[in-house]
Every structure is written in structure tokens, then in C-alpha cells.
């Protein structure tokens, strides 16, 4: 029995490494060579995939298919507009709010009065999903188009990936105190600290080897801020999954679950990364 468990764990880790390596390579190619068009369409594709998984979790009423396609359409166009017109976030947010609220109001007549509460909850979940996924994730083109944006984009993802890896192996090796067992039983304080230090170490190495013009203050502060908020994003997604009683948000990424499972840290980290770049000029 023990050997079978070990074999299954090793197989799962192997799938995780292979999927992560291929995905990271494709991602980096687009970040380096894709320009604004490539990064904007990448953002739209990934955000739409995550919204689809979020809709699967939250929409349960008979008209869930129509609601899902409406959400996907809004997510796609919001990402494109935010990418190509980066100062229109407020207007896009207003348009999405009014369109989605109007659509749900119109669809309410199809439901009996006793379903109005559930219908309203699905509206609130949909509005939250659009803001949580689309508008936070839409900071990727903003980071990419900042000064030295390609370097900062690469470094951002290296910090996230190093943080995930450091937290995983640091938690397995040294983890004793649970970080937040009510939401994520496997995460530990020691793993969290290891993740932050791993992100910091990667940032220092990247500066010394490839990005010598980067400000030392930014290199030392950004990994800690982004890393801490990224871990919060991981907990938020775990909270959502636990609320709906599922282990993974999807099954499309072997060893990782769904797109929301893979990019939960990225969603929270991106706006903080963009804020830091503005702060450090």
C-alpha cells in the first residue's frame, strides 16, 4: 500500500513538472516575442478559460449555459479592450456591470419567485468573478508595457513559480505549523516562508545575471510584496473551491488541475506588481 501511494505521488509530481515546463516555455516565448498583441490575446485566452471554470463552480440554475456564454463574451472583450486601451478600465467595468446586471434582470422573468434569491446570488458571483479574474488578470499587459516590461514580466513569473516551488518543497521538508488549515490543510508557515525566500533569491539572481539596471530596492521589496499577496490569492481560490466542495477548478492541466488552480497566485500578484513598478518608476 505504501509503495502504491509513493508511486502515485511520484507520477503526479512528474505530470506537474512536465506540464509546468511546457507551459512555462510557451508562456515565456509569448512574453519575450509576442509584443502587445501576443500578450493581450494570451491574457484574454487565459482569463476566459478561468472564467469558464469559475462559472462551472458557481452557476447552477437551468439557465446556467446562457449565463456562462454571457460571462465568457464579457471576459473576452474586457481583456481585449483593457489590453489595447489601458486607460479605459473604469469605463469597461461600468459597461460590464450594467450589461450583466441588465441581462440577469431580463432573465429573472424566466424563474419562479422562489428562485429569485439563487438568481441574485449568481449575479453577485458573476460580478465578483469578472472583477476577480478579468480585471485583476488584465494587469498583465500593463506590466508588460511598462519600462523594461519584458524583464519585469519574466521576473514576475519567476517569482511566482519559485514561490510555489519553494513553498511546496519547503513545506514538505520543514513544515510543522499549519498556515490556514480551515481552508488549505497542507499549507504550512514554514512552506510560506520558504516560498517568499525562494522568490527573493530568484529576483536577486535575475538582477545579477540579466537585469543589472534594475533598482536594488525594487529587487528586494517586490518579491516579498508580490509573494505575500500571491499566497493570499492561492488561499482565496482554495476558499472558493472549499465553498463549492471541489478539489480542483478543472482538469485540463495534468498535475495542476485547472487554469484557475494554476494562475490563482498570478491573479492577485499582477496588480501588486504593476503598483510596485509605478512606485519605483
PyMOL commands that set and color helices and strands:
alter all, ss='L'
color gray80, all
select helices_A, chain A and resi 2-33+35-58+64-84+89-110+113-137+139-144+149-174+189-210+216-244+259-279
alter helices_A, ss='H'
color red, helices_A
select strands_A, chain A and resi 178-180+184-188
alter strands_A, ss='S'
color yellow, strands_A
deselect
rebuild
show_as cartoon
